């Protein structure tokens, strides 16, 4: 068992590495806010504790998918359509969308609507 004894996650700890972090795991020791050495076993135990907390309902799990707002302006999920296309066509779409100041998705939606209207 690791040196940590309190329930996970402790309120006073934040474990985060970003792109500026420079840690050589072979030569540096890392400690949590309470001074506990963070080891592979500590991390495995922490992950197990989080899974247990989720299973016991102590940690809220989002039920809806995060993402962009609904296209209808309501709280309903907007359906998604995806398809493959050649790289050259994707690049042309990206360039056109950038030129028009919109996303490739917005450009594709507009083109799809025009195609369907032309029927």
N, C-alpha and C positions, 0 to 999 in steps of 0.2 A: 504494500500500500504506500502511496506517496505521503509526503509530509503535510499536505493540506487536509484540514479536518472539517471545515465549515461546509454548508450546503453549496452546491455549485449552481449558478454562478454567484460568487460573492458580490455584494453590492459595491465594494470598493476596488474592484479589479477590472481592468480593461486590457485584454491581450490583443494587440494589433501591430502588425508589421506593415509598413508601406514601402513604396519604391525607394525611399531614402534610407531605409534600415540597412545596416551593414553588420550582419551577424555571421560569424563563422562558427557553426554549430560544433565543430571539432575542438575549438580552442576557447570559446567563451561560454561562461555560465550565465543563464538568464533566470531572474527571480521575479516572482509576482509582487504585488504591492505589500504583501505581508511578509516578504522575505523568504518564501518557500522556493526552493530550487525547482525550475521547470525542466522536467525530464520527459522522455518518451512515455514512461509509465504515468506521469502526472497528466499528460495530454490524453492518453487512453482513458484514464479514470474520469477526466473532465468530460470527454465525449460520452462516456457511458452515463455519467450523471445527467447530462443534458438530455440524452435519449430517455432516461428514466423519468425526468421531469416532464417531458412531453407526453410520455405514456400515462403519467399520473394526472395530467391536465394542469400542472403548475406553470407551464410555459404556453402562452397563447400561440397557436399556429394559424397563420393567415389562411382563410378559406377561399378567398378570391385571388385570381391571378393579378399581380401588379402589371401595370402597363399604361398605355396612353388612355386618355379619356374616350368615352364612347363617341362615335361619330354622330349619334342621334341626339346627343346632349342630355340623354337620360342616363340612368344608372345601369343600363343593360350593356352586356358585352357585345362589341361589334365583331361579326364573324371575320375570319381571316381566309384569304385565298393566296396560295403560293404556287409558283411554277418556275421551271428552269428556262434559262435562255443563254445564248452564247455570250461570252465575255465581252465581245465587241459591242453588242447591243446594250448590255448592262452599262458599259462605260459611256455610251452615247446618251443613255437615259440619265445617268448621273450628271453628265455635263449639262444636259438640257435642263434638268431640275435645278441645278446650281445657277444657271443663267437666269432662270425664271424666279429664283428665290424661294423654292419650295422643295419638299422632300421627294425622293423617288416614289414613295408610296402615294403621295398626293398626285404626282404626275401620272402614275399608272392608273389611279382611280379615275382621273379625268379622261384619260384615253379609253378606258374600259367603258365609261358612261357614254362617250361619243360613239364608240363602236356599236354599242347596244341600241342607242337611239337611231342610228343609221339603218339598223335592222335588216 
